[in-house]
Amino acid sequence: MPNFLLEVGTEELPADFVASAIAQWQTLIPASLSAASLSPQHCAIYATPRRLAVVLTDVPAQQPDRSEELKGPPVKAAFKDGQPTPAATGFAKKQGISVDDFVIRDTPKGEFIFVTKHHLGQPAAALLPDLVQQWITGLEGRRFMRWGDGELRFPRPIRWLVTLWDEAVLPVTLTSGSDRIVSDRISQGHRVLHPEPVKLADPISYRDTLAAAAVVVDPEARRSHILDQIHQAAQSVNGRAIISDDLLAEVVNLVEAPHAVVGTFEAEYLALPSEVITTVMVTHQRYFPIQDNNGALLPHFITIANGDPQKADIIAAGNARVIRARLADGKFFYDADCDEPLEANLPQLETITFQADLGSMQVKVDRILDLTAEISQQLNLPPDLAATIERAALLCKADLVSQMVYEFPELQGIMGEKYARISGESDEVAQAIFEHYLPRGADDDLPQTLAGQVVGIADRLDSLVSIFGLGMIPTGSSDPFALRRAANAVINVIWAANLEINLLDLLEQFAAAFVSAHAEYESPFLALQSFFIQRARTLLQDELGIEYDLVNAVLGEDDPDYEVRALQNLCDLRDRACFLQSLRKNRTLELLYETVNRSTRLAAKGSLPTDELNPYEVIQSHLFEQESERELFQTLCKLLPQTQQAIAERDYQRLVDGLAAISPHVTRFFDGDDSVLVMAEDPDVQNNRLNLLGLIRNHARVLADFGAILKP
């Protein structure tokens, strides 16, 4: 079977688009070929900064023939007095057939007209040009551009196009205004190492032909090659490279012929904080730092060049000049910042706008202080710890006005910790300044100190309340203020540290404070409550692996009581969800399910409040007519202290044990020799029996809404 090559040659593409295009084509191309019945034996996607390519091996030369059965109008509408009606002739004309080709079949809805159409398979070579156009124009990404006078959009101008069907050129033309890019077999090699055009013979030899022109087209091969060279380069100076996955991924898509070059800078710059040096290298210059066996930075770096390896010394010297200047700036900023204590920066926070309608960063810090004070009070912290948290909250944003963070915003929090230590602040305050930014992403560390946890929660809650208050609520994929990530962080920090924080009270209190300061806006409280419930729902399922019906059971399905309880104690929410999951795993849940739900269904006909647990207050024993009622009442009396203890100690196994003990008595109540008719004629007896069942429901509700759990 034939093979096919598509290469789209461009000006240098952004590295992130190269990675995105590979991922998109890995889905788009096989799917479109499958839909056309042209699935190849293998589909290989290649990419460099100057080209995107796909090699398809063993493509079917032609689509298979296929038949399609089509249903037409009912017979009674298609024929009248034995003659075809306009409905019949219109259907025949639309399908390109004769009325004589009709087949009549009986269906559950009566007799209908059917026809079978036979489609001859088309040659792949006739279909691929249109598919190629779809593959190119179907790519999506940021900052697409137009060039010339046409409307064709791509991240960078397209300069050449190769489409080979085995050894033959498959004609494809991209048109953009007066520009026409006509496919042929001419590609381009490396700009410096092989500036001459490259003639491609066939798809199978594509990789080798480009390799001979100093282009490694396979990203995985480039990645492996770069890693090997980095390790060798680091060993040459008796060190180990610090390899960031993000930087490695970016560098792979910045070069076509990678080779590692070791550069050197003056050792005096090692006196700078290591984070400053690595930020300059990794974030700003895309260098790989080198450290010794003890983890200390060495005065060397590795850059992945895309030029002539014979000029490695010149490349190293040029890169060294660049980093030397950057590090010299860093040293100047660092020395200047250290001349004043961190606290001296506080007045300048008034000059930084947090958000146009929300005031300065100083105003935000004031709100953070209020929040941390409230959280400290909720946690009943001792005065010295509360004072540490207050000090950390006061200084948590002070480094934003430092010269270092102004130049390198990535270092916020990091420099705040270092400047705090230099200023004589306690270790706890300094660490909290850094930790309050954690986690900075999905896989980042969580804060380990209570001060860092409390200040971080307060900072995020302030942003959430304030931005929600302005009505800027995330919708769809739009979340410019990263509020979903902020809410996730609040929940994860609370869970990880087992903080007994009443989030509902905090949201209600500070939503009211927002409205007090911004009377023109409505309270964001209800929106925030719903938002946090959705975030908790997602985290329970995605991060803790709780099955969705059990998540519904602990959060309730449109039951505000459960939502309120969840936000009053997120740790209790997590514990109940995980406990339910364990009950399902050991099959205890199956034993409780019928007992609780059978009682709950009938209890709904009564009027017992869902928070009532005490049988002595709602059951009238003189109304009992059967021993089964008396037994059930007695077991509910025994269950009451177990449930109360389960609530106090959050030991829900006690509750489950009590519910399990009730199960045989519920069975006797419904099905035993002395079973009762719950809906008795006497309204007092009926209400008494419904209250018995309502108490079972209420005790079970302490754990979860069993009605939301799927039947085993």
Solvent accessible surface area in square Angstrom, and as a share of the most:
residue,aa,sasa,rsa
1,M,144,0.64
2,P,21,0.13
3,N,24,0.12
4,F,0,0.00
5,L,0,0.00
6,L,0,0.00
7,E,0,0.00
8,V,0,0.00
9,G,0,0.00
10,T,1,0.01
11,E,53,0.24
12,E,77,0.35
13,L,6,0.03
14,P,37,0.23
15,A,12,0.09
16,D,72,0.37
17,F,11,0.04
18,V,0,0.00
19,A,48,0.38
20,S,42,0.27
21,A,1,0.01
22,I,25,0.13
23,A,58,0.45
24,Q,47,0.21
25,W,2,0.01
26,Q,105,0.47
27,T,97,0.56
28,L,57,0.29
29,I,0,0.00
30,P,51,0.32
31,A,58,0.45
32,S,19,0.13
33,L,0,0.00
34,S,66,0.43
35,A,93,0.72
36,A,18,0.14
37,S,51,0.33
38,L,0,0.00
39,S,62,0.40
40,P,27,0.17
41,Q,139,0.62
42,H,109,0.49
43,C,34,0.20
44,A,16,0.12
45,I,21,0.11
46,Y,21,0.08
47,A,0,0.00
48,T,0,0.00
49,P,5,0.03
50,R,21,0.08
51,R,0,0.00
52,L,2,0.01
53,A,0,0.00
54,V,0,0.00
55,V,11,0.07
56,L,0,0.00
57,T,28,0.16
58,D,51,0.26
59,V,0,0.00
60,P,32,0.20
61,A,56,0.43
62,Q,93,0.41
63,Q,40,0.18
64,P,83,0.52
65,D,94,0.49
66,R,140,0.51
67,S,72,0.46
68,E,62,0.28
69,E,89,0.40
70,L,40,0.20
71,K,108,0.46
72,G,12,0.12
73,P,25,0.16
74,P,42,0.26
75,V,27,0.16
76,K,180,0.76
77,A,46,0.36
78,A,0,0.00
79,F,52,0.22
80,K,147,0.62
81,D,135,0.70
82,G,62,0.60
83,Q,120,0.54
84,P,54,0.34
85,T,25,0.14
86,P,116,0.73
87,A,46,0.36
88,A,0,0.00
89,T,62,0.36
90,G,37,0.36
91,F,28,0.12
92,A,5,0.04
93,K,174,0.74
94,K,165,0.70
95,Q,28,0.13
96,G,67,0.65
97,I,43,0.22
98,S,53,0.34
99,V,39,0.22
100,D,132,0.68
101,D,75,0.39
102,F,26,0.11
103,V,71,0.41
104,I,88,0.45
105,R,106,0.39
106,D,116,0.60
107,T,30,0.18
108,P,146,0.92
109,K,173,0.73
110,G,31,0.29
111,E,92,0.41
112,F,27,0.11
113,I,0,0.00
114,F,25,0.10
115,V,2,0.01
116,T,65,0.38
117,K,49,0.21
118,H,140,0.63
119,H,52,0.23
120,L,136,0.68
121,G,8,0.07
122,Q,86,0.38
123,P,62,0.39
124,A,0,0.00
125,A,33,0.25
126,A,63,0.49
127,L,47,0.24
128,L,0,0.00
129,P,30,0.19
130,D,93,0.48
131,L,15,0.07
132,V,0,0.00
133,Q,60,0.27
134,Q,96,0.42
135,W,0,0.00
136,I,2,0.01
137,T,80,0.46
138,G,36,0.34
139,L,5,0.03
140,E,126,0.56
141,G,45,0.43
142,R,146,0.53
143,R,170,0.62
144,F,38,0.16
145,M,67,0.30
146,R,125,0.45
147,W,28,0.10
148,G,70,0.67
149,D,98,0.51
150,G,5,0.05
151,E,129,0.58
152,L,23,0.12
153,R,114,0.42
154,F,2,0.01
155,P,2,0.01
156,R,83,0.30
157,P,13,0.08
158,I,3,0.02
159,R,131,0.48
160,W,25,0.09
161,L,2,0.01
162,V,0,0.00
163,T,0,0.00
164,L,0,0.00
165,W,40,0.14
166,D,47,0.25
167,E,113,0.51
168,A,58,0.45
169,V,50,0.29
170,L,14,0.07
171,P,102,0.64
172,V,4,0.03
173,T,42,0.25
174,L,3,0.01
175,T,84,0.49
176,S,5,0.03
177,G,45,0.43
178,S,89,0.57
179,D,50,0.26
180,R,154,0.56
181,I,24,0.12
182,V,81,0.46
183,S,6,0.04
184,D,58,0.30
185,R,50,0.18
186,I,61,0.31
187,S,0,0.00
188,Q,47,0.21
189,G,2,0.02
190,H,3,0.01
191,R,113,0.41
192,V,94,0.54
193,L,63,0.32
194,H,51,0.23
195,P,85,0.54
196,E,95,0.42
197,P,86,0.54
198,V,10,0.06
199,K,144,0.61
200,L,1,0.00
201,A,56,0.44
202,D,32,0.17
203,P,2,0.02
204,I,108,0.55
205,S,35,0.22
206,Y,0,0.00
207,R,109,0.40
208,D,107,0.55
209,T,34,0.20
210,L,0,0.00
211,A,60,0.46
212,A,87,0.68
213,A,2,0.02
214,A,27,0.21
215,V,1,0.00
216,V,44,0.25
217,V,4,0.02
218,D,26,0.13
219,P,17,0.11
220,E,118,0.53
221,A,35,0.27
222,R,0,0.00
223,R,95,0.35
224,S,61,0.39
225,H,81,0.36
226,I,1,0.00
227,L,38,0.19
228,D,76,0.39
229,Q,35,0.16
230,I,0,0.00
231,H,88,0.39
232,Q,118,0.52
233,A,12,0.09
234,A,2,0.01
235,Q,126,0.56
236,S,83,0.53
237,V,35,0.20
238,N,132,0.68
239,G,6,0.06
240,R,114,0.42
241,A,18,0.14
242,I,59,0.30
243,I,50,0.25
244,S,39,0.25
245,D,109,0.56
246,D,121,0.62
247,L,6,0.03
248,L,3,0.01
249,A,57,0.44
250,E,56,0.25
251,V,5,0.03
252,V,9,0.05
253,N,9,0.05
254,L,67,0.33
255,V,5,0.03
256,E,3,0.01
257,A,16,0.12
258,P,6,0.04
259,H,19,0.08
260,A,24,0.19
261,V,6,0.03
262,V,43,0.25
263,G,2,0.02
264,T,68,0.39
265,F,6,0.02
266,E,66,0.30
267,A,62,0.48
268,E,109,0.49
269,Y,21,0.08
270,L,58,0.29
271,A,88,0.68
272,L,9,0.05
273,P,16,0.10
274,S,56,0.36
275,E,57,0.26
276,V,0,0.00
277,I,1,0.00
278,T,33,0.19
279,T,16,0.09
280,V,0,0.00
281,M,1,0.00
282,V,37,0.21
283,T,71,0.41
284,H,57,0.25
285,Q,40,0.18
286,R,105,0.38
287,Y,3,0.01
288,F,0,0.00
289,P,0,0.00
290,I,0,0.00
291,Q,33,0.15
292,D,37,0.19
293,N,123,0.63
294,N,144,0.74
295,G,40,0.38
296,A,54,0.42
297,L,25,0.12
298,L,35,0.17
299,P,28,0.17
300,H,36,0.16
301,F,0,0.00
302,I,0,0.00
303,T,13,0.08
304,I,18,0.09
305,A,10,0.08
306,N,56,0.29
307,G,17,0.16
308,D,34,0.18
309,P,63,0.40
310,Q,162,0.72
311,K,109,0.46
312,A,31,0.24
313,D,122,0.63
314,I,122,0.62
315,I,38,0.19
316,A,16,0.13
317,A,48,0.37
318,G,20,0.19
319,N,33,0.17
320,A,8,0.06
321,R,153,0.56
322,V,69,0.39
323,I,0,0.00
324,R,83,0.30
325,A,56,0.43
326,R,54,0.20
327,L,0,0.00
328,A,42,0.33
329,D,63,0.33
330,G,0,0.00
331,K,76,0.32
332,F,129,0.54
333,F,34,0.14
334,Y,39,0.15
335,D,65,0.34
336,A,28,0.22
337,D,21,0.11
338,C,39,0.23
339,D,114,0.59
340,E,107,0.48
341,P,69,0.44
342,L,2,0.01
343,E,73,0.33
344,A,43,0.33
345,N,21,0.11
346,L,22,0.11
347,P,103,0.65
348,Q,86,0.38
349,L,0,0.00
350,E,102,0.46
351,T,112,0.65
352,I,50,0.26
353,T,91,0.53
354,F,50,0.21
355,Q,27,0.12
356,A,90,0.70
357,D,74,0.39
358,L,6,0.03
359,G,30,0.29
360,S,10,0.06
361,M,20,0.09
362,Q,39,0.17
363,V,58,0.33
364,K,6,0.03
365,V,0,0.00
366,D,66,0.34
367,R,54,0.20
368,I,0,0.00
369,L,37,0.18
370,D,86,0.44
371,L,3,0.01
372,T,2,0.01
373,A,64,0.49
374,E,41,0.18
375,I,0,0.00
376,S,9,0.06
377,Q,136,0.60
378,Q,51,0.23
379,L,34,0.17
380,N,131,0.67
381,L,33,0.17
382,P,71,0.45
383,P,117,0.73
384,D,106,0.55
385,L,54,0.27
386,A,32,0.25
387,A,54,0.42
388,T,28,0.16
389,I,1,0.01
390,E,104,0.46
391,R,69,0.25
392,A,0,0.00
393,A,0,0.00
394,L,44,0.22
395,L,1,0.00
396,C,0,0.00
397,K,11,0.05
398,A,0,0.00
399,D,0,0.00
400,L,31,0.16
401,V,28,0.16
402,S,4,0.02
403,Q,78,0.35
404,M,0,0.00
405,V,6,0.04
406,Y,179,0.68
407,E,57,0.26
408,F,1,0.00
409,P,80,0.50
410,E,80,0.36
411,L,1,0.01
412,Q,71,0.32
413,G,0,0.00
414,I,25,0.13
415,M,0,0.00
416,G,1,0.01
417,E,33,0.15
418,K,49,0.21
419,Y,8,0.03
420,A,0,0.00
421,R,100,0.37
422,I,89,0.45
423,S,38,0.24
424,G,64,0.61
425,E,31,0.14
426,S,52,0.33
427,D,90,0.47
428,E,97,0.44
429,V,6,0.03
430,A,0,0.00
431,Q,62,0.28
432,A,0,0.00
433,I,0,0.00
434,F,47,0.20
435,E,7,0.03
436,H,0,0.00
437,Y,31,0.12
438,L,10,0.05
439,P,17,0.10
440,R,118,0.43
441,G,25,0.24
442,A,109,0.84
443,D,145,0.75
444,D,41,0.21
445,D,101,0.53
446,L,48,0.24
447,P,7,0.04
448,Q,138,0.61
449,T,35,0.20
450,L,48,0.24
451,A,4,0.03
452,G,0,0.00
453,Q,16,0.07
454,V,0,0.00
455,V,0,0.00
456,G,1,0.01
457,I,1,0.01
458,A,0,0.00
459,D,15,0.08
460,R,28,0.10
461,L,2,0.01
462,D,4,0.02
463,S,22,0.14
464,L,0,0.00
465,V,8,0.05
466,S,3,0.02
467,I,3,0.01
468,F,5,0.02
469,G,5,0.04
470,L,19,0.09
471,G,53,0.51
472,M,77,0.34
473,I,72,0.37
474,P,16,0.10
475,T,94,0.55
476,G,69,0.66
477,S,120,0.77
478,S,62,0.40
479,D,32,0.17
480,P,114,0.72
481,F,89,0.37
482,A,30,0.23
483,L,2,0.01
484,R,58,0.21
485,R,135,0.49
486,A,14,0.11
487,A,0,0.00
488,N,35,0.18
489,A,3,0.02
490,V,1,0.00
491,I,0,0.00
492,N,31,0.16
493,V,3,0.02
494,I,0,0.00
495,W,15,0.05
496,A,64,0.49
497,A,31,0.24
498,N,86,0.44
499,L,14,0.07
500,E,84,0.38
501,I,1,0.01
502,N,36,0.19
503,L,0,0.00
504,L,15,0.07
505,D,66,0.34
506,L,1,0.01
507,L,1,0.00
508,E,89,0.40
509,Q,84,0.37
510,F,25,0.10
511,A,0,0.00
512,A,60,0.47
513,A,51,0.40
514,F,13,0.05
515,V,44,0.25
516,S,97,0.62
517,A,78,0.60
518,H,33,0.15
519,A,89,0.69
520,E,132,0.59
521,Y,66,0.25
522,E,155,0.69
523,S,64,0.41
524,P,6,0.04
525,F,34,0.14
526,L,133,0.66
527,A,36,0.28
528,L,0,0.00
529,Q,20,0.09
530,S,70,0.45
531,F,25,0.10
532,F,0,0.00
533,I,8,0.04
534,Q,87,0.39
535,R,31,0.11
536,A,0,0.00
537,R,49,0.18
538,T,36,0.21
539,L,5,0.03
540,L,0,0.00
541,Q,66,0.30
542,D,109,0.56
543,E,104,0.47
544,L,73,0.36
545,G,50,0.48
546,I,7,0.04
547,E,75,0.34
548,Y,119,0.45
549,D,2,0.01
550,L,0,0.00
551,V,0,0.00
552,N,27,0.14
553,A,0,0.00
554,V,0,0.00
555,L,0,0.00
556,G,1,0.01
557,E,96,0.43
558,D,144,0.75
559,D,28,0.14
560,P,89,0.56
561,D,79,0.41
562,Y,6,0.02
563,E,40,0.18
564,V,49,0.28
565,R,59,0.22
566,A,0,0.00
567,L,0,0.00
568,Q,75,0.34
569,N,35,0.18
570,L,1,0.00
571,C,0,0.00
572,D,8,0.04
573,L,0,0.00
574,R,38,0.14
575,D,44,0.23
576,R,0,0.00
577,A,0,0.00
578,C,53,0.32
579,F,39,0.16
580,L,0,0.00
581,Q,41,0.18
582,S,49,0.31
583,L,2,0.01
584,R,62,0.22
585,K,176,0.74
586,N,94,0.48
587,R,154,0.56
588,T,30,0.17
589,L,4,0.02
590,E,68,0.30
591,L,127,0.63
592,L,2,0.01
593,Y,25,0.09
594,E,77,0.34
595,T,13,0.07
596,V,1,0.01
597,N,8,0.04
598,R,75,0.28
599,S,0,0.00
600,T,35,0.21
601,R,143,0.52
602,L,41,0.20
603,A,3,0.02
604,A,77,0.60
605,K,125,0.53
606,G,27,0.26
607,S,96,0.62
608,L,17,0.08
609,P,80,0.50
610,T,57,0.33
611,D,119,0.62
612,E,37,0.17
613,L,30,0.15
614,N,37,0.19
615,P,0,0.00
616,Y,143,0.54
617,E,126,0.56
618,V,32,0.19
619,I,14,0.07
620,Q,90,0.40
621,S,54,0.35
622,H,141,0.63
623,L,30,0.15
624,F,19,0.08
625,E,112,0.50
626,Q,70,0.31
627,E,83,0.37
628,S,1,0.01
629,E,0,0.00
630,R,94,0.34
631,E,40,0.18
632,L,0,0.00
633,F,29,0.12
634,Q,87,0.39
635,T,19,0.11
636,L,0,0.00
637,C,19,0.12
638,K,144,0.61
639,L,2,0.01
640,L,15,0.07
641,P,74,0.46
642,Q,59,0.26
643,T,0,0.00
644,Q,95,0.42
645,Q,67,0.30
646,A,0,0.00
647,I,81,0.41
648,A,85,0.66
649,E,97,0.43
650,R,69,0.25
651,D,50,0.26
652,Y,11,0.04
653,Q,77,0.34
654,R,89,0.33
655,L,0,0.00
656,V,2,0.01
657,D,72,0.37
658,G,3,0.03
659,L,1,0.00
660,A,44,0.34
661,A,63,0.49
662,I,1,0.01
663,S,28,0.18
664,P,84,0.53
665,H,48,0.22
666,V,4,0.02
667,T,72,0.42
668,R,77,0.28
669,F,0,0.00
670,F,29,0.12
671,D,86,0.44
672,G,23,0.23
673,D,162,0.84
674,D,25,0.13
675,S,42,0.27
676,V,19,0.11
677,L,127,0.63
678,V,8,0.05
679,M,75,0.33
680,A,15,0.11
681,E,173,0.78
682,D,67,0.35
683,P,98,0.62
684,D,85,0.44
685,V,6,0.04
686,Q,47,0.21
687,N,63,0.32
688,N,3,0.02
689,R,8,0.03
690,L,7,0.03
691,N,13,0.07
692,L,0,0.00
693,L,0,0.00
694,G,1,0.01
695,L,0,0.00
696,I,0,0.00
697,R,26,0.10
698,N,2,0.01
699,H,0,0.00
700,A,1,0.01
701,R,43,0.16
702,V,16,0.09
703,L,0,0.00
704,A,0,0.00
705,D,31,0.16
706,F,5,0.02
707,G,52,0.50
708,A,9,0.07
709,I,4,0.02
710,L,95,0.47
711,K,147,0.62
712,P,93,0.59
